[in-house]
Amino acid sequence: MQKPADVIAEAFRDLRPGGNLYLDVNCFSLPATVRKQLGWIDQLHPHHFSPTQMRSLISSAGFTIKQLEVTKASFEQSGKKFIAN
C-alpha cells in the first residue's frame, strides 16, 4: 500500500452512512527516525505509524473514532483496534 491515507479516505467514501470501519493496526511508540528505519528493514510493511499518526489518518479521512482498544506487545509496539464511523 503506497498511500495509506488514500486507502482510508476511500473506505470513508465507500461506507454507507452510519457504517463502521474496523482497523487492527500495529503502532509503534518509537521516534519517527526509528520508525522510518523499520520500513527499510521490513520491506513488506513500509509504513510504521505512531498511535497519534494513526488517529490523525483516521480523523483526516472524515471518520470519528468511537472506540479504541490498546494491547501491549514487545519492543514498544502495541496493537490498536480502531472502530470509527
C-alpha positions in Angstrom: 0.0 0.0 0.0 1.7 3.1 -1.2 -0.6 5.8 0.3 -2.4 4.6 3.4 -4.2 8.0 3.8 -5.8 7.5 0.4 -7.0 4.0 1.3 -8.6 5.2 4.5 -10.2 8.1 2.7 -11.6 5.7 0.0 -13.0 3.5 2.8 -14.8 6.6 4.2 -16.3 7.3 0.7 -17.4 3.7 0.2 -19.1 3.1 3.5 -22.8 3.5 3.8 -23.9 6.4 6.1 -23.6 5.2 9.7 -21.3 2.3 8.6 -18.3 1.3 10.7 -14.7 0.8 9.8 -12.7 -1.7 11.9 -9.0 -1.5 11.9 -6.4 -3.6 13.7 -3.1 -1.8 13.4 0.4 -2.3 14.9 1.5 1.1 16.2 5.0 1.9 17.4 5.7 4.4 20.2 9.2 5.0 18.8 10.8 8.1 17.5 10.0 8.9 13.8 13.6 8.3 12.7 13.5 4.8 14.2 10.1 4.0 12.6 11.4 5.1 9.3 14.3 2.7 9.6 11.9 -0.1 10.3 10.5 0.4 6.9 13.9 -0.2 5.3 14.2 -3.4 7.3 10.7 -4.7 7.0 10.0 -4.2 3.2 6.7 -5.9 3.3 5.4 -3.3 5.8 6.9 0.0 4.7 4.7 2.2 6.9 5.1 2.2 10.7 2.7 4.6 12.5 2.7 6.0 15.9 -0.7 6.0 17.7 -1.0 9.7 17.1 -0.4 9.4 13.4 -3.0 6.6 13.1 -5.6 8.7 14.9 -4.8 11.6 12.6 -5.1 9.5 9.4 -8.5 8.2 10.5 -9.8 11.6 11.5 -8.4 13.4 8.4 -10.4 11.0 6.2 -13.6 12.1 7.9 -14.1 9.3 10.4 -15.0 9.8 14.1 -13.2 7.3 16.4 -15.9 5.6 18.5 -13.7 3.1 20.3 -10.0 2.4 20.7 -8.6 -0.8 22.3 -4.9 -1.0 23.1 -2.9 -4.2 23.6 0.7 -4.2 24.6 3.4 -6.1 22.9 7.2 -6.2 22.9 9.7 -3.5 21.8 7.5 -0.5 22.1 4.9 -2.0 19.7 1.2 -2.0 20.7 -1.8 -3.2 18.8 -4.5 -0.6 18.2 -8.0 -1.6 17.3 -9.9 1.4 15.9 -13.6 1.5 15.4 -14.7 4.6 13.5 -17.7 5.8 11.6 
